[in-house]
Amino acid sequence: MKKIFYSICLIFFLTGLGWAHEENAVKTDILAKTSMSWDGTDLPEYAKGKPEITILKIKIPPKTKLPLHKHPVINAGVLLKGTLTVVTEENEKLQLNAGDSIIEVVNKWHYGINEGNEFAEIIVFYAGVQDSPITVKK
């Protein structure tokens, strides 16, 4: 009878540890994983040269339109706050809300616009090459 009691206690103990462990476990959410930009274009091959990663936190005031520009490097971001619309020169549009990720267009003229009433805040990761620009304005 003691063996059964101890076995039941051990099961409850181990099960309890499993629940506690699951609640405190590291969780990973894939925000984006693709080989295409948001407009469906294949991403280019990586450039040759010494890699340089740049991470920017960009805050765009309400009712602000960024200048027309392009990125010669692959970049991706996550909108932390607010809303942001990305518009290409061909008038293709992507609406982002807080929490959305973006794989940006490469070598394609576009601009961002915050049409909202609060700051839009985005973190962008650029996979560039040393001594090369990550953004070119028109």
Chimera marker file (.cmm) of the C-alpha trace (Angstrom):
<marker_set name="trace">
<marker id="1" x="0.000" y="0.000" z="0.000" r="1" g="1" b="0" radius="0.5"/>
<marker id="2" x="2.887" y="2.378" z="0.809" r="1" g="1" b="0" radius="0.5"/>
<marker id="3" x="4.407" y="1.730" z="-2.635" r="1" g="1" b="0" radius="0.5"/>
<marker id="4" x="1.168" y="2.741" z="-4.328" r="1" g="1" b="0" radius="0.5"/>
<marker id="5" x="0.895" y="5.846" z="-2.137" r="1" g="1" b="0" radius="0.5"/>
<marker id="6" x="4.493" y="6.868" z="-2.894" r="1" g="1" b="0" radius="0.5"/>
<marker id="7" x="4.012" y="6.151" z="-6.591" r="1" g="1" b="0" radius="0.5"/>
<marker id="8" x="0.912" y="8.368" z="-6.679" r="1" g="1" b="0" radius="0.5"/>
<marker id="9" x="2.755" y="11.114" z="-4.770" r="1" g="1" b="0" radius="0.5"/>
<marker id="10" x="5.679" y="10.875" z="-7.212" r="1" g="1" b="0" radius="0.5"/>
<marker id="11" x="3.310" y="11.140" z="-10.201" r="1" g="1" b="0" radius="0.5"/>
<marker id="12" x="1.605" y="14.215" z="-8.717" r="1" g="1" b="0" radius="0.5"/>
<marker id="13" x="4.972" y="15.763" z="-7.908" r="1" g="1" b="0" radius="0.5"/>
<marker id="14" x="6.383" y="15.167" z="-11.397" r="1" g="1" b="0" radius="0.5"/>
<marker id="15" x="3.164" y="16.296" z="-13.070" r="1" g="1" b="0" radius="0.5"/>
<marker id="16" x="3.200" y="19.452" z="-10.952" r="1" g="1" b="0" radius="0.5"/>
<marker id="17" x="6.774" y="20.151" z="-11.981" r="1" g="1" b="0" radius="0.5"/>
<marker id="18" x="5.779" y="19.731" z="-15.597" r="1" g="1" b="0" radius="0.5"/>
<marker id="19" x="3.037" y="22.332" z="-15.259" r="1" g="1" b="0" radius="0.5"/>
<marker id="20" x="5.296" y="24.764" z="-13.423" r="1" g="1" b="0" radius="0.5"/>
<marker id="21" x="8.038" y="24.210" z="-15.976" r="1" g="1" b="0" radius="0.5"/>
<marker id="22" x="5.674" y="24.816" z="-18.900" r="1" g="1" b="0" radius="0.5"/>
<marker id="23" x="4.452" y="28.125" z="-17.451" r="1" g="1" b="0" radius="0.5"/>
<marker id="24" x="8.026" y="29.410" z="-17.078" r="1" g="1" b="0" radius="0.5"/>
<marker id="25" x="9.342" y="27.916" z="-20.306" r="1" g="1" b="0" radius="0.5"/>
<marker id="26" x="10.999" y="30.039" z="-22.957" r="1" g="1" b="0" radius="0.5"/>
<marker id="27" x="8.563" y="30.559" z="-25.823" r="1" g="1" b="0" radius="0.5"/>
<marker id="28" x="9.480" y="31.450" z="-29.378" r="1" g="1" b="0" radius="0.5"/>
<marker id="29" x="7.123" y="32.971" z="-31.933" r="1" g="1" b="0" radius="0.5"/>
<marker id="30" x="8.258" y="33.250" z="-35.542" r="1" g="1" b="0" radius="0.5"/>
<marker id="31" x="7.311" y="36.780" z="-36.606" r="1" g="1" b="0" radius="0.5"/>
<marker id="32" x="8.478" y="36.316" z="-40.196" r="1" g="1" b="0" radius="0.5"/>
<marker id="33" x="10.320" y="33.694" z="-42.224" r="1" g="1" b="0" radius="0.5"/>
<marker id="34" x="10.421" y="34.134" z="-45.978" r="1" g="1" b="0" radius="0.5"/>
<marker id="35" x="12.616" y="34.623" z="-49.019" r="1" g="1" b="0" radius="0.5"/>
<marker id="36" x="10.283" y="37.298" z="-50.455" r="1" g="1" b="0" radius="0.5"/>
<marker id="37" x="9.588" y="40.921" z="-49.597" r="1" g="1" b="0" radius="0.5"/>
<marker id="38" x="6.091" y="42.051" z="-48.606" r="1" g="1" b="0" radius="0.5"/>
<marker id="39" x="5.157" y="42.776" z="-52.239" r="1" g="1" b="0" radius="0.5"/>
<marker id="40" x="5.947" y="39.190" z="-53.304" r="1" g="1" b="0" radius="0.5"/>
<marker id="41" x="9.305" y="39.942" z="-54.938" r="1" g="1" b="0" radius="0.5"/>
<marker id="42" x="12.133" y="37.443" z="-54.336" r="1" g="1" b="0" radius="0.5"/>
<marker id="43" x="14.826" y="38.835" z="-52.057" r="1" g="1" b="0" radius="0.5"/>
<marker id="44" x="18.186" y="39.338" z="-53.820" r="1" g="1" b="0" radius="0.5"/>
<marker id="45" x="21.341" y="37.378" z="-53.120" r="1" g="1" b="0" radius="0.5"/>
<marker id="46" x="23.424" y="38.811" z="-50.299" r="1" g="1" b="0" radius="0.5"/>
<marker id="47" x="26.049" y="41.304" z="-51.414" r="1" g="1" b="0" radius="0.5"/>
<marker id="48" x="29.722" y="40.384" z="-51.339" r="1" g="1" b="0" radius="0.5"/>
<marker id="49" x="31.873" y="42.064" z="-48.731" r="1" g="1" b="0" radius="0.5"/>
<marker id="50" x="32.267" y="42.337" z="-44.979" r="1" g="1" b="0" radius="0.5"/>
<marker id="51" x="28.813" y="41.959" z="-43.412" r="1" g="1" b="0" radius="0.5"/>
<marker id="52" x="27.457" y="44.801" z="-41.331" r="1" g="1" b="0" radius="0.5"/>
<marker id="53" x="24.227" y="44.509" z="-39.371" r="1" g="1" b="0" radius="0.5"/>
<marker id="54" x="22.432" y="47.724" z="-38.460" r="1" g="1" b="0" radius="0.5"/>
<marker id="55" x="19.468" y="47.827" z="-36.084" r="1" g="1" b="0" radius="0.5"/>
<marker id="56" x="17.460" y="51.045" z="-35.961" r="1" g="1" b="0" radius="0.5"/>
<marker id="57" x="14.592" y="52.114" z="-33.744" r="1" g="1" b="0" radius="0.5"/>
<marker id="58" x="12.622" y="54.618" z="-35.819" r="1" g="1" b="0" radius="0.5"/>
<marker id="59" x="9.929" y="56.875" z="-34.328" r="1" g="1" b="0" radius="0.5"/>
<marker id="60" x="7.625" y="58.504" z="-36.869" r="1" g="1" b="0" radius="0.5"/>
<marker id="61" x="5.420" y="61.346" z="-35.598" r="1" g="1" b="0" radius="0.5"/>
<marker id="62" x="1.663" y="61.314" z="-36.253" r="1" g="1" b="0" radius="0.5"/>
<marker id="63" x="0.537" y="62.514" z="-39.693" r="1" g="1" b="0" radius="0.5"/>
<marker id="64" x="4.093" y="62.283" z="-41.075" r="1" g="1" b="0" radius="0.5"/>
<marker id="65" x="5.105" y="61.044" z="-44.521" r="1" g="1" b="0" radius="0.5"/>
<marker id="66" x="8.696" y="59.891" z="-44.990" r="1" g="1" b="0" radius="0.5"/>
<marker id="67" x="10.567" y="60.883" z="-48.177" r="1" g="1" b="0" radius="0.5"/>
<marker id="68" x="10.656" y="58.522" z="-51.148" r="1" g="1" b="0" radius="0.5"/>
<marker id="69" x="13.612" y="56.165" z="-50.698" r="1" g="1" b="0" radius="0.5"/>
<marker id="70" x="14.914" y="52.652" z="-51.367" r="1" g="1" b="0" radius="0.5"/>
<marker id="71" x="17.067" y="50.136" z="-49.537" r="1" g="1" b="0" radius="0.5"/>
<marker id="72" x="19.888" y="48.404" z="-51.458" r="1" g="1" b="0" radius="0.5"/>
<marker id="73" x="20.068" y="45.789" z="-48.667" r="1" g="1" b="0" radius="0.5"/>
<marker id="74" x="17.702" y="43.217" z="-47.202" r="1" g="1" b="0" radius="0.5"/>
<marker id="75" x="15.928" y="44.499" z="-44.129" r="1" g="1" b="0" radius="0.5"/>
<marker id="76" x="13.086" y="43.470" z="-41.864" r="1" g="1" b="0" radius="0.5"/>
<marker id="77" x="11.259" y="45.078" z="-38.991" r="1" g="1" b="0" radius="0.5"/>
<marker id="78" x="8.575" y="44.863" z="-36.356" r="1" g="1" b="0" radius="0.5"/>
<marker id="79" x="6.174" y="47.708" z="-35.658" r="1" g="1" b="0" radius="0.5"/>
<marker id="80" x="6.113" y="48.177" z="-31.895" r="1" g="1" b="0" radius="0.5"/>
<marker id="81" x="3.525" y="50.963" z="-31.623" r="1" g="1" b="0" radius="0.5"/>
<marker id="82" x="0.970" y="52.741" z="-33.762" r="1" g="1" b="0" radius="0.5"/>
<marker id="83" x="0.177" y="52.169" z="-37.410" r="1" g="1" b="0" radius="0.5"/>
<marker id="84" x="2.269" y="52.606" z="-40.533" r="1" g="1" b="0" radius="0.5"/>
<marker id="85" x="1.466" y="52.348" z="-44.231" r="1" g="1" b="0" radius="0.5"/>
<marker id="86" x="4.236" y="51.517" z="-46.704" r="1" g="1" b="0" radius="0.5"/>
<marker id="87" x="3.565" y="52.625" z="-50.291" r="1" g="1" b="0" radius="0.5"/>
<marker id="88" x="5.664" y="51.805" z="-53.366" r="1" g="1" b="0" radius="0.5"/>
<marker id="89" x="6.113" y="54.087" z="-56.356" r="1" g="1" b="0" radius="0.5"/>
<marker id="90" x="3.660" y="51.766" z="-58.178" r="1" g="1" b="0" radius="0.5"/>
<marker id="91" x="1.106" y="52.486" z="-55.388" r="1" g="1" b="0" radius="0.5"/>
<marker id="92" x="1.316" y="49.002" z="-53.836" r="1" g="1" b="0" radius="0.5"/>
<marker id="93" x="0.400" y="49.372" z="-50.152" r="1" g="1" b="0" radius="0.5"/>
<marker id="94" x="1.053" y="47.495" z="-46.939" r="1" g="1" b="0" radius="0.5"/>
<marker id="95" x="-0.770" y="48.497" z="-43.743" r="1" g="1" b="0" radius="0.5"/>
<marker id="96" x="1.080" y="47.650" z="-40.521" r="1" g="1" b="0" radius="0.5"/>
<marker id="97" x="-0.379" y="47.657" z="-37.026" r="1" g="1" b="0" radius="0.5"/>
<marker id="98" x="1.505" y="47.296" z="-33.745" r="1" g="1" b="0" radius="0.5"/>
<marker id="99" x="2.975" y="43.789" z="-33.550" r="1" g="1" b="0" radius="0.5"/>
<marker id="100" x="3.121" y="43.275" z="-37.336" r="1" g="1" b="0" radius="0.5"/>
<marker id="101" x="6.382" y="42.346" z="-39.028" r="1" g="1" b="0" radius="0.5"/>
<marker id="102" x="7.622" y="43.451" z="-42.437" r="1" g="1" b="0" radius="0.5"/>
<marker id="103" x="10.172" y="42.096" z="-44.885" r="1" g="1" b="0" radius="0.5"/>
<marker id="104" x="10.915" y="45.311" z="-46.750" r="1" g="1" b="0" radius="0.5"/>
<marker id="105" x="11.201" y="45.731" z="-50.504" r="1" g="1" b="0" radius="0.5"/>
<marker id="106" x="14.776" y="45.916" z="-51.810" r="1" g="1" b="0" radius="0.5"/>
<marker id="107" x="15.908" y="48.409" z="-54.493" r="1" g="1" b="0" radius="0.5"/>
<marker id="108" x="12.320" y="49.590" z="-54.958" r="1" g="1" b="0" radius="0.5"/>
<marker id="109" x="11.264" y="53.198" z="-54.356" r="1" g="1" b="0" radius="0.5"/>
<marker id="110" x="8.771" y="53.545" z="-51.526" r="1" g="1" b="0" radius="0.5"/>
<marker id="111" x="7.803" y="55.659" z="-48.545" r="1" g="1" b="0" radius="0.5"/>
<marker id="112" x="6.161" y="55.178" z="-45.180" r="1" g="1" b="0" radius="0.5"/>
<marker id="113" x="3.328" y="57.264" z="-43.790" r="1" g="1" b="0" radius="0.5"/>
<marker id="114" x="1.964" y="57.440" z="-40.278" r="1" g="1" b="0" radius="0.5"/>
<marker id="115" x="-1.654" y="58.460" z="-40.731" r="1" g="1" b="0" radius="0.5"/>
<marker id="116" x="-2.437" y="57.761" z="-37.081" r="1" g="1" b="0" radius="0.5"/>
<marker id="117" x="-2.709" y="60.063" z="-34.071" r="1" g="1" b="0" radius="0.5"/>
<marker id="118" x="0.218" y="58.562" z="-32.135" r="1" g="1" b="0" radius="0.5"/>
<marker id="119" x="3.879" y="57.943" z="-32.862" r="1" g="1" b="0" radius="0.5"/>
<marker id="120" x="4.613" y="54.871" z="-34.959" r="1" g="1" b="0" radius="0.5"/>
<marker id="121" x="7.640" y="53.063" z="-33.557" r="1" g="1" b="0" radius="0.5"/>
<marker id="122" x="9.432" y="50.384" z="-35.541" r="1" g="1" b="0" radius="0.5"/>
<marker id="123" x="12.634" y="48.409" z="-35.067" r="1" g="1" b="0" radius="0.5"/>
<marker id="124" x="14.354" y="47.576" z="-38.360" r="1" g="1" b="0" radius="0.5"/>
<marker id="125" x="17.247" y="45.141" z="-38.926" r="1" g="1" b="0" radius="0.5"/>
<marker id="126" x="19.421" y="45.769" z="-42.006" r="1" g="1" b="0" radius="0.5"/>
<marker id="127" x="21.747" y="43.073" z="-43.399" r="1" g="1" b="0" radius="0.5"/>
<marker id="128" x="24.243" y="45.265" z="-45.237" r="1" g="1" b="0" radius="0.5"/>
<marker id="129" x="27.878" y="45.463" z="-46.204" r="1" g="1" b="0" radius="0.5"/>
<marker id="130" x="30.438" y="47.730" z="-44.553" r="1" g="1" b="0" radius="0.5"/>
<marker id="131" x="30.881" y="51.142" z="-46.201" r="1" g="1" b="0" radius="0.5"/>
<marker id="132" x="27.638" y="50.766" z="-48.198" r="1" g="1" b="0" radius="0.5"/>
<marker id="133" x="24.413" y="52.700" z="-47.567" r="1" g="1" b="0" radius="0.5"/>
<marker id="134" x="21.341" y="51.013" z="-46.127" r="1" g="1" b="0" radius="0.5"/>
<marker id="135" x="18.978" y="53.714" z="-47.437" r="1" g="1" b="0" radius="0.5"/>
<marker id="136" x="19.087" y="55.921" z="-50.530" r="1" g="1" b="0" radius="0.5"/>
<marker id="137" x="16.758" y="58.934" z="-50.825" r="1" g="1" b="0" radius="0.5"/>
<marker id="138" x="15.368" y="59.988" z="-54.201" r="1" g="1" b="0" radius="0.5"/>
<link id1="1" id2="2" r="1" g="1" b="0" radius="0.2"/>
<link id1="2" id2="3" r="1" g="1" b="0" radius="0.2"/>
<link id1="3" id2="4" r="1" g="1" b="0" radius="0.2"/>
<link id1="4" id2="5" r="1" g="1" b="0" radius="0.2"/>
<link id1="5" id2="6" r="1" g="1" b="0" radius="0.2"/>
<link id1="6" id2="7" r="1" g="1" b="0" radius="0.2"/>
<link id1="7" id2="8" r="1" g="1" b="0" radius="0.2"/>
<link id1="8" id2="9" r="1" g="1" b="0" radius="0.2"/>
<link id1="9" id2="10" r="1" g="1" b="0" radius="0.2"/>
<link id1="10" id2="11" r="1" g="1" b="0" radius="0.2"/>
<link id1="11" id2="12" r="1" g="1" b="0" radius="0.2"/>
<link id1="12" id2="13" r="1" g="1" b="0" radius="0.2"/>
<link id1="13" id2="14" r="1" g="1" b="0" radius="0.2"/>
<link id1="14" id2="15" r="1" g="1" b="0" radius="0.2"/>
<link id1="15" id2="16" r="1" g="1" b="0" radius="0.2"/>
<link id1="16" id2="17" r="1" g="1" b="0" radius="0.2"/>
<link id1="17" id2="18" r="1" g="1" b="0" radius="0.2"/>
<link id1="18" id2="19" r="1" g="1" b="0" radius="0.2"/>
<link id1="19" id2="20" r="1" g="1" b="0" radius="0.2"/>
<link id1="20" id2="21" r="1" g="1" b="0" radius="0.2"/>
<link id1="21" id2="22" r="1" g="1" b="0" radius="0.2"/>
<link id1="22" id2="23" r="1" g="1" b="0" radius="0.2"/>
<link id1="23" id2="24" r="1" g="1" b="0" radius="0.2"/>
<link id1="24" id2="25" r="1" g="1" b="0" radius="0.2"/>
<link id1="25" id2="26" r="1" g="1" b="0" radius="0.2"/>
<link id1="26" id2="27" r="1" g="1" b="0" radius="0.2"/>
<link id1="27" id2="28" r="1" g="1" b="0" radius="0.2"/>
<link id1="28" id2="29" r="1" g="1" b="0" radius="0.2"/>
<link id1="29" id2="30" r="1" g="1" b="0" radius="0.2"/>
<link id1="30" id2="31" r="1" g="1" b="0" radius="0.2"/>
<link id1="31" id2="32" r="1" g="1" b="0" radius="0.2"/>
<link id1="32" id2="33" r="1" g="1" b="0" radius="0.2"/>
<link id1="33" id2="34" r="1" g="1" b="0" radius="0.2"/>
<link id1="34" id2="35" r="1" g="1" b="0" radius="0.2"/>
<link id1="35" id2="36" r="1" g="1" b="0" radius="0.2"/>
<link id1="36" id2="37" r="1" g="1" b="0" radius="0.2"/>
<link id1="37" id2="38" r="1" g="1" b="0" radius="0.2"/>
<link id1="38" id2="39" r="1" g="1" b="0" radius="0.2"/>
<link id1="39" id2="40" r="1" g="1" b="0" radius="0.2"/>
<link id1="40" id2="41" r="1" g="1" b="0" radius="0.2"/>
<link id1="41" id2="42" r="1" g="1" b="0" radius="0.2"/>
<link id1="42" id2="43" r="1" g="1" b="0" radius="0.2"/>
<link id1="43" id2="44" r="1" g="1" b="0" radius="0.2"/>
<link id1="44" id2="45" r="1" g="1" b="0" radius="0.2"/>
<link id1="45" id2="46" r="1" g="1" b="0" radius="0.2"/>
<link id1="46" id2="47" r="1" g="1" b="0" radius="0.2"/>
<link id1="47" id2="48" r="1" g="1" b="0" radius="0.2"/>
<link id1="48" id2="49" r="1" g="1" b="0" radius="0.2"/>
<link id1="49" id2="50" r="1" g="1" b="0" radius="0.2"/>
<link id1="50" id2="51" r="1" g="1" b="0" radius="0.2"/>
<link id1="51" id2="52" r="1" g="1" b="0" radius="0.2"/>
<link id1="52" id2="53" r="1" g="1" b="0" radius="0.2"/>
<link id1="53" id2="54" r="1" g="1" b="0" radius="0.2"/>
<link id1="54" id2="55" r="1" g="1" b="0" radius="0.2"/>
<link id1="55" id2="56" r="1" g="1" b="0" radius="0.2"/>
<link id1="56" id2="57" r="1" g="1" b="0" radius="0.2"/>
<link id1="57" id2="58" r="1" g="1" b="0" radius="0.2"/>
<link id1="58" id2="59" r="1" g="1" b="0" radius="0.2"/>
<link id1="59" id2="60" r="1" g="1" b="0" radius="0.2"/>
<link id1="60" id2="61" r="1" g="1" b="0" radius="0.2"/>
<link id1="61" id2="62" r="1" g="1" b="0" radius="0.2"/>
<link id1="62" id2="63" r="1" g="1" b="0" radius="0.2"/>
<link id1="63" id2="64" r="1" g="1" b="0" radius="0.2"/>
<link id1="64" id2="65" r="1" g="1" b="0" radius="0.2"/>
<link id1="65" id2="66" r="1" g="1" b="0" radius="0.2"/>
<link id1="66" id2="67" r="1" g="1" b="0" radius="0.2"/>
<link id1="67" id2="68" r="1" g="1" b="0" radius="0.2"/>
<link id1="68" id2="69" r="1" g="1" b="0" radius="0.2"/>
<link id1="69" id2="70" r="1" g="1" b="0" radius="0.2"/>
<link id1="70" id2="71" r="1" g="1" b="0" radius="0.2"/>
<link id1="71" id2="72" r="1" g="1" b="0" radius="0.2"/>
<link id1="72" id2="73" r="1" g="1" b="0" radius="0.2"/>
<link id1="73" id2="74" r="1" g="1" b="0" radius="0.2"/>
<link id1="74" id2="75" r="1" g="1" b="0" radius="0.2"/>
<link id1="75" id2="76" r="1" g="1" b="0" radius="0.2"/>
<link id1="76" id2="77" r="1" g="1" b="0" radius="0.2"/>
<link id1="77" id2="78" r="1" g="1" b="0" radius="0.2"/>
<link id1="78" id2="79" r="1" g="1" b="0" radius="0.2"/>
<link id1="79" id2="80" r="1" g="1" b="0" radius="0.2"/>
<link id1="80" id2="81" r="1" g="1" b="0" radius="0.2"/>
<link id1="81" id2="82" r="1" g="1" b="0" radius="0.2"/>
<link id1="82" id2="83" r="1" g="1" b="0" radius="0.2"/>
<link id1="83" id2="84" r="1" g="1" b="0" radius="0.2"/>
<link id1="84" id2="85" r="1" g="1" b="0" radius="0.2"/>
<link id1="85" id2="86" r="1" g="1" b="0" radius="0.2"/>
<link id1="86" id2="87" r="1" g="1" b="0" radius="0.2"/>
<link id1="87" id2="88" r="1" g="1" b="0" radius="0.2"/>
<link id1="88" id2="89" r="1" g="1" b="0" radius="0.2"/>
<link id1="89" id2="90" r="1" g="1" b="0" radius="0.2"/>
<link id1="90" id2="91" r="1" g="1" b="0" radius="0.2"/>
<link id1="91" id2="92" r="1" g="1" b="0" radius="0.2"/>
<link id1="92" id2="93" r="1" g="1" b="0" radius="0.2"/>
<link id1="93" id2="94" r="1" g="1" b="0" radius="0.2"/>
<link id1="94" id2="95" r="1" g="1" b="0" radius="0.2"/>
<link id1="95" id2="96" r="1" g="1" b="0" radius="0.2"/>
<link id1="96" id2="97" r="1" g="1" b="0" radius="0.2"/>
<link id1="97" id2="98" r="1" g="1" b="0" radius="0.2"/>
<link id1="98" id2="99" r="1" g="1" b="0" radius="0.2"/>
<link id1="99" id2="100" r="1" g="1" b="0" radius="0.2"/>
<link id1="100" id2="101" r="1" g="1" b="0" radius="0.2"/>
<link id1="101" id2="102" r="1" g="1" b="0" radius="0.2"/>
<link id1="102" id2="103" r="1" g="1" b="0" radius="0.2"/>
<link id1="103" id2="104" r="1" g="1" b="0" radius="0.2"/>
<link id1="104" id2="105" r="1" g="1" b="0" radius="0.2"/>
<link id1="105" id2="106" r="1" g="1" b="0" radius="0.2"/>
<link id1="106" id2="107" r="1" g="1" b="0" radius="0.2"/>
<link id1="107" id2="108" r="1" g="1" b="0" radius="0.2"/>
<link id1="108" id2="109" r="1" g="1" b="0" radius="0.2"/>
<link id1="109" id2="110" r="1" g="1" b="0" radius="0.2"/>
<link id1="110" id2="111" r="1" g="1" b="0" radius="0.2"/>
<link id1="111" id2="112" r="1" g="1" b="0" radius="0.2"/>
<link id1="112" id2="113" r="1" g="1" b="0" radius="0.2"/>
<link id1="113" id2="114" r="1" g="1" b="0" radius="0.2"/>
<link id1="114" id2="115" r="1" g="1" b="0" radius="0.2"/>
<link id1="115" id2="116" r="1" g="1" b="0" radius="0.2"/>
<link id1="116" id2="117" r="1" g="1" b="0" radius="0.2"/>
<link id1="117" id2="118" r="1" g="1" b="0" radius="0.2"/>
<link id1="118" id2="119" r="1" g="1" b="0" radius="0.2"/>
<link id1="119" id2="120" r="1" g="1" b="0" radius="0.2"/>
<link id1="120" id2="121" r="1" g="1" b="0" radius="0.2"/>
<link id1="121" id2="122" r="1" g="1" b="0" radius="0.2"/>
<link id1="122" id2="123" r="1" g="1" b="0" radius="0.2"/>
<link id1="123" id2="124" r="1" g="1" b="0" radius="0.2"/>
<link id1="124" id2="125" r="1" g="1" b="0" radius="0.2"/>
<link id1="125" id2="126" r="1" g="1" b="0" radius="0.2"/>
<link id1="126" id2="127" r="1" g="1" b="0" radius="0.2"/>
<link id1="127" id2="128" r="1" g="1" b="0" radius="0.2"/>
<link id1="128" id2="129" r="1" g="1" b="0" radius="0.2"/>
<link id1="129" id2="130" r="1" g="1" b="0" radius="0.2"/>
<link id1="130" id2="131" r="1" g="1" b="0" radius="0.2"/>
<link id1="131" id2="132" r="1" g="1" b="0" radius="0.2"/>
<link id1="132" id2="133" r="1" g="1" b="0" radius="0.2"/>
<link id1="133" id2="134" r="1" g="1" b="0" radius="0.2"/>
<link id1="134" id2="135" r="1" g="1" b="0" radius="0.2"/>
<link id1="135" id2="136" r="1" g="1" b="0" radius="0.2"/>
<link id1="136" id2="137" r="1" g="1" b="0" radius="0.2"/>
<link id1="137" id2="138" r="1" g="1" b="0" radius="0.2"/>
</marker_set>
